[in-house]
Amino acid sequence: MGVVARDLSQRSRGVFFESMRKLHREPVEDLVLEERVRSALGRVCSHPGAIRVMARDGVVRLEGPILREELRRVLPRIGKVQGVHGLDNQLVPYAEGSAHPALQGGSMRSGESRPFFQEHWSPSERLFGALGGLTLTAWGLGRRGVTGTLAALGGVMLGTRAFTNLGLRRLTGMGAGRRAITLHKDINVNAPVEEVFAFWREMQNFPRFMTHVDEVIPGVEGRSHWKVRGPAGLHFEWDAVVTKFVPNKVLAWKSVEGTAVENLGVIHFEPTPRGGTRVDIRLSYNPPAGAIGHAFAKLLGADPKKQMDDDLLRFKSLLERGRATGRETVTREQVAPRRMAPRGPLTH
């Protein structure tokens, strides 16, 4: 609660000083004001270079072409720039970018996000979001019919959003690609980097020390087919392709488009001064229903982070002690990798 209290205090001071600034407007040099306006244009306009900015005694003059759909958010935003006392709008709106050479290309700007639509919330926003979610859920549960159900679901979503501090795309998995959930782990293995890398490149051995992986079938040109067990006995399959292969340094892969569980991973291998290897692993995936699905999986006893930690400990034991226990006891000799024979274009 101390973090929330500090956040609220800072916001209160911010509102106070902003109010005082508006009441006591200090003059701003014309060149400084022009730079502030250009900076603001870059956040709300797809072609800021097409607009000429001139400032004099706090009055800003804007000239040049602009897309009509952007004009309605550019003017209010410039009016809020510190030091702007007046606005002389001489912009010429165009319905399409093809109508003027200066409006072709560029990237659309959605404008500055309001606090509750940002990817990450401040502590005070999370507090208010959680309280609002609880209130809305309680109100919805006390009502019948579609309205009550929708209100309760909305309250649960709002509360979950506040509790996890994840954006709605990552929460639901919709539009999050392969990065709804990211897991990161590094571990030191007392074995040469060549040996550690050789074990990881033999993906068909993964089920021997990864308890959730049933089978990995190697294909051609860096492709492989994965069979994995999920929570509640669910089974998932997908195809993956190696995206980066630097012997003894980097191994990266990603699922092909259209798979049920989109994912990607990258492993960095770094030799240590004492002849061991530091293995840095970063995995990202998008489970069904995004982070909400991830949370339900944890409730069912399937915690991906803990699974990855346990798998890496078994791998470490296998290389250092020659023996590891997972679903079955496996020895080092059983998963001994083939020597680093060339594999076509992936080794280049």
N, C-alpha and C positions, 0 to 999 in steps of 0.2 A: 504493500500500500504506500510505502515511502516513495517509490518511483512514480506512482500515479499522482501523489500529492505534489511532487516536484514538477511534474508535467503540467498539472493544472495551474500551479503558481506561475510557471513560465509563460503559459498561454495568457493568463490574466495580465501579467506585466506587458506582454506583447500587445494586447488589445488597448491597454492604457496608453502606451507610448505611441501607438498608431493613431489613437484619437488626438493626442497632444500634437502629433506631427501635422495632422489635418487642420487643427486650430491655429497652429503657428507655422505657417508655410515659410520656409527659408528659401531664398533665391538659389537656383542651381545654374552653374555655368552652361552656356548653350551647347558646347561640345560634349560635356558630360551627359547632359540630358539626351542629346542625339544618340549617344552610345547606349544609354539605358533603353531608349525606344527601340533601337535596332535589336538589342538582345531580346526584348519582349516579343518583337515580330518573329524572331526565329523560333519561338515556342508555339505560335498560333497560326503561322502562315507558311504555306508550302514553297513560296517563292519570295522570300524577304529581300533578295537582291534586286528584285524588280521595282521596289518601292524606294523613292527618294525621301529622305527625312531631313527636315530643316527646323531648327528651334530658335526662337528669339524671345527672350524675356518670359519664358515659361509657356509660350504658345508654340505648339508643334504643328507643322504643316506636312501632310503626307501627299505625295504625288506618285502617279504611275499606275500600271495595270494590276488588277487583283481578281481572283475568282470570286464570283458573286456569293457563293456559299460560305466563303471565309470572311467576307466583309462584316457580317453581323457579329462575329466574335472578335475581330481585330480592333474595331473602334472602342468597345468597352474596355478591352484589355489595355490599350494604350492610354486611355483616360485614367487608369489606376496607377500608372507609372509615377513614382515619386518625383515631384518637381513639375509635373504637367499641370498647368492651370487652365489651358484652353487647347482646343483641337480644331485645326483647319483641314477639313477633309476634301482633298482634290483627287481622290482615287477614282479610277475608271473601272467599274466592274464588268467582267466578262463571264458568260454562262459556261464556256468551255475553255480549257487551256489551249486548244488548237487554234483559237481565234487570235492569239497574240504570241509572237516568238518568245517573249520573256516568260510566258506561263507554261511552256512545254517542259516535260520532265518534272523533276522534283518529287518530293514525297509528302503525302498528306499529313497534316497535323491535326490531332484530335482535340488540341487545346490542353490547358492545365487541368489536372484532375482535382476534383474536390476531395477533401480529406477522406471521406468515407468510401470513395471510389479508388483510392490509391492501393497499390499492391500491399504495403505494410502500414499498419495503424500504429499510432502512438499509444502509450499506456492509458491515457485518459480516454481515447477513442475506443480502445478495447474494453475498458470498464463500462462505458456507456452502452457499447454494443452488447456486452454480456447481459447487462441489466435490461436493456430493451428486448433482447431475445427471450429472457426468462418471462418478462411481462407479457409479451406477445404469445408465447407458448401457453402460459397459464390462461390467458384470455381465450385462446382458441380451443383449449381443452374443455373450457366451461361452456362452449357453444356447440350447437349441433349443425349438421349440414355441411355443405361445401365451404361456406365462409369460415366456419370454425376449423375445419381441416386445413384449409389453405393458410390460415393465420398461424396455426400450430406448426406447420411445416416451415413457414417463413421464420418463425421464432427460433426453431431448431437451427436453421441455416445461419441466421444472424448470430446466435450464440456460438455455433461451431466456428464461424468466421472470426469472431472475437477471440475465442479460446486458442485457436491454432495460429492466428495471424497470417493466414494464407489467403491469397486472392481467390475469387470465385472460380476462375478457370482451373486453378490447381486443386481446389476443393472438389469440384465436380468431375474433373478430368476432361471437360469439354474445351477443346481448343488449346490444351496444354501441351500437345505433342508428346514427346518422350520424357518430359521433365516435371511431371506433377510431384513426384517424390524423388529426392536425391539422398543417397547414402554415401558416406565417405569414411574411409578407414585406412590407416597405415600401420604396418607391422614390420619388425625386423626379424629376418630369418638368418640363422647361422649356417649359410651355405653360399657358395660362389654365385654371382649374378647369372653366369651362363647356365648353371644347373637350375636355378629358380625359373628363369625365363623359359627354359626347355620344358619344364613341367607345365607351365601355363599354356604354352602353345599347343599342347596335346589336349584339346578340348574334350575328346572322347573319354578322358579319365576323370572329368569333373564329377560324375555321379559317385565315384569312389570316396570322395571326401566332402562332397556337397550333398547334404541330406535331402534337399528339396528338388534336386535335379535327377530325373529318372534316366534320361538318355540324351546324349549329344551325338548326332550323326554327321561326321565331316562330309563336305561336298567338294566341289571344284571351285577354283578361283576365289578362295576365301569364304565361301558360303558354308553354312551348317544348319542343321535342323535340330531344334531344342524341344524336349518334352519335360515339363515341369509340373510338380504338384503344388497346388495352392491351398488355401484354408478350406475347411469343411470337406476335404476329399476331392475338391475340384481339380481338373487337369487342364493344362494349357499347352499349346504347341505354337511355335512360330519359327520362321526362318530368319537367320541373321547373316550379316556379311562383315568381314574384317575391313575396317576403314583406314587403319594405320598399322604398319608393321615395321618396326625398327628393331632388329635383333639386339637383345640384351638391354633395351631402353624403353620402348613403348609398344603396347599392344592395345588396340582400340577396335570396337565393333558397334554395330547398331542393328536393330531389327529392321526388316524390310517394310515398306509401306503397306498399310492395311492389316497389320497383325492385331490380334485381340489385346495383347499386352505390349504396347510400344515401349521400347527400352533402348538404352545405350550404355556403354561402359568404356572406361579407359584406365589402363594400368601403367604406372611408371615404375621402372626398375632402376635403382641407384646403388652402386657398390659402396660399402662402408669401409672405413679405414682398416678395420680388423678382418677384412676378407668376407664379410657377410653381405646381405642385401637388404635394402629398405624397399618394401613394396608399398606403393601408394595406389589405392583403388577408389575410384569414384563411379558409382552406379546410379543411373537415373531411369525411372520407369513410370508408366501411367497405368495403374491398376484400374479395373472396372470401377466406375464411380469416383475416380481420383483419390484425393486424400481422405474422403469420407469412407471409401472402400478400404483404404489402408487402415483406418481407425477400427472398422468392424473386423478386419482380419486380425488385428492385435487382440481384440476382445475374444476372438475364437482361438487364441493361442498361437497364431502365426505372426510372429514379429520378425519382419525382414532384417532389421538391424541386428537383432540378436542372432538370427540365422547366419548372417554374414560374419559376425564375430566368431561364432562357433566353427564355421567352415574354415576360416583363416587359421584358427588355433589348431584344427586337425591337419591342415596343410603344413603348418609350421612343425608340428610333431612328426609328420611323415618324413619331412626332409631332414630334420635334425636327429630324430631318434630311430627312423626307419620303420615306424609303426604308428597307425592312427586308428581310432575307433569312431565309426559313424553308424549307419544302418548295419554295417558289417565291418569286421576287422580287416584292414587292408595293410599290406606291407609295401615298403618302398620298391621292392623288386617287381611287384605286380603292376605298378604304374610307371615303371622306368621308361622315360621318354626315349624315342629314337634320337640318334645324333642329328645335329643341325644340318640336315641335308637341304639343298635348295628346294623351294616350293614355287617355282615360277615367278611371276611378277611381284608377289607379296614380299619377297625377300630383298627386293631392290629399293 
